[in-house]
Amino acid sequence: MTARAKPAICLMLGWVALLWLLEGVDFVTAGALDTFGIQPREPAELVDVVPAAFLHFGFGHLAANTLPLLLLGFVAALRSGVRRFAAVVALIILTSGLGVWLTAAPYSNTAGASGVVFGLFGYLLVRGFIERKALDIGIGLVVGAVYGSILWGALPTDSGISWQGHLFGLIGGVLAAFAFRERARATTAGAAVGPVP
């Protein structure tokens, strides 16, 4: 696990630095990057599903996402390894973005890493139970205790917040915990090399 720590922290620091750089570019160009947010049910907007997860509407929006993204991302990358973590994040981004595209309010524009934050929360919360690993169950319980209150953000309580991105991000994280579980790979490998009856 210690061999995974350096790549995990470098990845997350680089990711957060990229988000701040992009927001700096957006600031100096008077919001030029905001056009890459997701506008629902417009076919041409499907190409913005991925870039929207890396953009924010102001530094305050980005600051609110930075710490939970850094912490949850580091823990997920540390426990999963960078390659599996990348697959997990890709599934979360696609699930969250497509969910927004399908269900967000008309004429809205959605961007931000909060869908990924909710996805990583969901992933870490259930991963240990799916893989039946005591350490990861413990991590899930700690994550639930520390960040459990964010679940309110997945409910339609504030018209200025994309609860759709949060909800579908959460769903994407849970799906990723099932799709990329280690037990499935171990079982498949065991079946491939097992004795022929």
QUIFEN-V383635 format. One record per residue. N is the residue number from 1. PHI is phi in radians with two decimals (999 if undefined). Layout:
n-><N | N>
phi-><PHI | PHI>
This chain:
n-><1 | 2 | 3 | 4 | 5 | 6 | 7 | 8 | 9 | 10 | 11 | 12 | 13 | 14 | 15 | 16 | 17 | 18 | 19 | 20 | 21 | 22 | 23 | 24 | 25 | 26 | 27 | 28 | 29 | 30 | 31 | 32 | 33 | 34 | 35 | 36 | 37 | 38 | 39 | 40 | 41 | 42 | 43 | 44 | 45 | 46 | 47 | 48 | 49 | 50 | 51 | 52 | 53 | 54 | 55 | 56 | 57 | 58 | 59 | 60 | 61 | 62 | 63 | 64 | 65 | 66 | 67 | 68 | 69 | 70 | 71 | 72 | 73 | 74 | 75 | 76 | 77 | 78 | 79 | 80 | 81 | 82 | 83 | 84 | 85 | 86 | 87 | 88 | 89 | 90 | 91 | 92 | 93 | 94 | 95 | 96 | 97 | 98 | 99 | 100 | 101 | 102 | 103 | 104 | 105 | 106 | 107 | 108 | 109 | 110 | 111 | 112 | 113 | 114 | 115 | 116 | 117 | 118 | 119 | 120 | 121 | 122 | 123 | 124 | 125 | 126 | 127 | 128 | 129 | 130 | 131 | 132 | 133 | 134 | 135 | 136 | 137 | 138 | 139 | 140 | 141 | 142 | 143 | 144 | 145 | 146 | 147 | 148 | 149 | 150 | 151 | 152 | 153 | 154 | 155 | 156 | 157 | 158 | 159 | 160 | 161 | 162 | 163 | 164 | 165 | 166 | 167 | 168 | 169 | 170 | 171 | 172 | 173 | 174 | 175 | 176 | 177 | 178 | 179 | 180 | 181 | 182 | 183 | 184 | 185 | 186 | 187 | 188 | 189 | 190 | 191 | 192 | 193 | 194 | 195 | 196 | 197>
phi-><999 | -1.13 | -1.15 | -1.49 | -1.14 | -1.14 | -1.05 | -1.14 | -1.24 | -1.12 | -1.07 | -1.25 | -1.13 | -1.14 | -1.10 | -1.12 | -1.06 | -1.07 | -1.06 | -1.21 | -1.10 | -1.09 | -1.21 | -1.10 | -1.09 | -1.06 | -1.14 | -1.30 | -1.79 | 0.99 | 1.42 | -1.09 | -1.40 | -1.09 | -1.19 | -1.55 | -1.22 | -1.64 | -1.83 | -1.15 | 1.03 | -1.79 | -0.92 | -1.16 | -1.40 | -1.06 | -1.23 | -1.61 | -1.02 | -1.39 | -1.05 | -1.05 | -1.26 | -1.90 | -2.09 | -2.44 | -1.74 | 1.89 | -1.20 | -1.12 | -1.06 | -1.15 | -1.06 | -1.13 | -1.59 | -1.10 | -1.13 | -1.10 | -1.12 | -1.10 | -1.23 | -1.16 | -1.12 | -1.08 | -1.10 | -1.14 | -1.19 | -1.13 | -1.38 | -1.74 | 1.54 | -1.10 | -1.15 | -1.18 | -1.03 | -1.07 | -1.17 | -1.05 | -1.13 | -1.05 | -1.14 | -1.09 | -1.05 | -1.15 | -1.14 | -1.12 | -1.13 | -1.20 | -1.08 | -1.10 | -1.01 | -1.41 | -2.12 | -1.17 | -1.10 | -0.99 | 1.15 | -1.51 | -2.36 | -2.06 | -2.64 | 2.27 | -1.53 | -1.17 | -1.08 | -1.18 | -1.02 | -1.11 | -1.14 | -1.15 | -1.02 | -1.09 | -1.05 | -1.20 | -1.12 | -1.86 | -0.98 | -1.09 | -1.20 | -1.23 | -1.59 | 1.01 | -2.03 | -1.04 | -1.08 | -1.27 | -1.11 | -1.06 | -1.06 | -1.05 | -1.16 | -1.15 | -1.04 | -1.11 | -1.20 | -1.38 | -1.98 | -0.99 | -1.15 | -1.19 | -1.03 | -1.07 | -1.25 | -1.61 | -1.92 | -1.33 | -1.82 | -2.42 | -1.18 | -1.55 | -2.11 | -1.40 | -1.10 | -1.12 | -1.09 | -1.16 | -1.10 | -1.27 | -1.11 | -1.03 | -1.07 | -1.07 | -1.15 | -1.16 | -1.04 | -1.11 | -1.08 | -1.35 | -1.15 | -2.00 | -1.22 | -1.30 | -1.05 | -1.11 | -1.19 | -1.13 | -1.14 | -1.10 | -1.10 | -1.10 | -1.17 | -1.22 | -1.87 | -1.24 | -1.18 | -1.44 | -1.20>
